Amino acid sequence: MTEEYENMTVSELKELLREKGLPVSGTKKTLIERLSEESKVEDITDDVEDVVEDVVEDVVEETADDDFDEEYEDFDDSEWDDDESEFHVAKQKPELDQEMQEALQLRNLQSKSTPTFRRTEWFRYKRLSRSGWRRPKGMDNSQRKNLKYRGSRVRIGHGKISTARGLHPSGFREVLVYNTLDLENLNPASEAARIGATVGGRKREQIHLKADELGIRILNRRRNV
């Protein structure tokens, strides 16, 4: 392998080093030594991985059948209780037209390129890092001056497509509810309920039952209720 590297030019050696994520500085002799050491490490790693894979396969083949037979030898199908088994229930999906589906997809793409908006001095004080965006103020405020080492400011250009504005990521339009009567005015095909923070556990359970009856999705549903 060393002889092969010696026949290569410095540019070709540097290209190989870049592919492996190694430094490209030094003379040709240094570059060759660096590549040779990396090749030895890769060969050793491949040999170890092959040995480990062989050992794991042998152990799995020897123990898989025995463990399965021992675990389910005394199992009786008649003892299975369907009432105690828990099945995954699919969440309701909104009825969206083609235009709205494309708008949601476009909004997701726009969100990936949107910066994270942080208020001034968020990295210095914990209480500021937990709060939302605030407009920077002050004549000497670095964020107000748009200095690069400070966070981005909220601007009109960061807005998303207006067609999907205000929609939940699932595609529903959120409606805040506080009792079961609020659910009767919802359209299950396009609207989802979000229970208010001040609603207690007993009333929340009633809302859950009523929503299941009407086929309405609850966005902040609790498992223990």
N, C-alpha and C positions, 0 to 999 in steps of 0.2 A: 504493500500500500504506500510506503514511503517513496519508493521509486516512481510510482505513478504520480505522486504529488510533485516530485522534482522535475518531471517533464512538463508540468503545467506552468503557465505564466502567473505573475503576481495578481493580475486582475482576476483570473479564474480562481485562484486560491481565496481571494477576498470574497468572491461571490459565494463560494462554498461556506465560508465562515458566516456570512450574513444569513444564509439559509438555516444554519444551525444555531443562530443567535449568539455567536461568539465574537469577541473583539477582532477588528481587522487591522490594528496598528502593529508596527514592527517590521523587521526585515523578512525576506523570503524564508530564511531558515527558521525564524520564529513562527511564521505562519504554518510551515510544514510540521513543526513539532506540535503546535496547537491542534492541528487536524489529526495527527497520529494519535495523540492522547485521547481525543474525543472518540476516535474509531475504536480504540481498545475498550473504552468504557461502554460503548454501544454493544460491542460483541459480548462482553461479560453480562450485560443486562439481558440480552436476548437469550443467552444460555440459561440464566437463572429463571426467566419467565417460562421457558420450555419445560424445565424440570418441575417447576411448581404446577404447571398445567397438567403434566402427566400424573403427578402424585394426586392432585385433586380428582381427576377423572377416575383413577383406580379406587380411591376411597368412596366416591359417590356410587360407583357401580357395585361395590361390595356391601354397602350399608343401606342403599335405597330400598331394595326389595324387602330386606329383613325388618327394617323399621316400619315400613308400611303394613306388613302383615301383623306385627306385634301390636301396633296402635289400633288397628281396626278389626282385630280377630274376634272380639266379643261385641262388636257393634251390632245393634238390632235396629232395623229400619222402622219397626213399629213404635219405637220409643221416641221418634222424632216428633216434636211439637211445632206445628206450623204457626201457632199463635205467638210463640216466643221468638221466632226468627224475625230479624229486622231486614227489610228490603229497602233499597234506595228508591226514593220517590223523585221523579224528575220535576224540576221547577217549571212553572209556567213560562211560556215564551210569548212575546208580543206578536201581534199580526202586523207585519210591516210590508209596505209595498217596495218595489224595486228601487225607487228613488230614495226612500229613507234608509234602506240597507246600504246603498252606496254612500250616503251621507255619513252613516256611522263608521264605515270603513275608512273614509277620508279623515274623519275626526281622530280615529285611532292613529293614523299615520302622522297627522299633525301633532298629536300629543307626544310622539317619540322625539320630535325635534324641538319641543318647547322647553326652555330652561326651567330650573327650579327657582322660584322666586323666594328670596329670603330677605327679611327686614335688616336694617342697618345694625351692625355689631351683633349679629346672631351668634357668631362663633365665640364671642367673649362672655356672654351671659346666658345661662341655661334657660332662664325664663323667657328670653327673647327667641331662643331656638324653638321653643314650643308654641309660640304665637304665630299668627298668620302674617300676611304681607301688610306693611305700613309704608306709606309714601315717605321717602327720605326728605328731611327738612334741614335747614341750616345753610349758611353761605359757604362753609368749608366742608360740607358733607361730601365724602369721596364717592359715594354711590350716586348722589345727585349730579355729580360732575361726570358720571359715566366712565370712571377709571376702570381699566380692564381687570384689575385684581379684586374688584368688588363684584357683588352679585348683579344679575340683570334686573332691569326695572320693568314693571308692568307697562306695556304699551298697546296701542291699538293693533299693531301688526301681529301680536301674539294671539289674537282672537281666532276661534275655530269657525267652522262652517255654520252659518246661521240656521240651516235647516234642522240640524241635530242639536241645537243649543238647548241646554236645560234637561236633556234626557239622561236617564240612568245608563251606565255602560251596557246593560242588558237590552236597552231599547225602549223600556217603559218610561212613562212620564210619572214622576213621583207625586203622590198626594199625601199630605200629612193628616193622620186620623187620630182621634182621641177616644172614640167609642164605636160601638157596633153600628150606630145610625149613620156614621160617616161613610161606612163601607157601601151603603145602598146606592150612593150616587156615583160610584166608580164604574168605569167600563173595563172589565177584565181583559179585553183584547188589546188595550193600549195604555192602561194606567195600572200602577202598582201602589200599594199602601206602605207608608212608613209611619210606625207608631211613635207618638210623641214621647219625649224623654220623661215627662211627668206622669205618665200612665203607670199605675201600680200593677203588681203581678196578677191579681185576681181579674181585673178588667182586661189585662193583656191576654190572658187565657181565653176570655170570652171573644175577644177580637180574632184570635187565632181560629177558633172553632167556626165563627161566622165567615171568616175569609175562606176557609176550606169548603164551606158549604156553597159559597158563591163563586168559587174558583178564582179567587183574587190572590195574587202573590204578595207576600209581605217581605220587604227588603231587609228589615232588621229583626228577623225572627230569632227567637232564643230557643235553644235546644231543650233547656230544662223546663220549659213552659208548655 
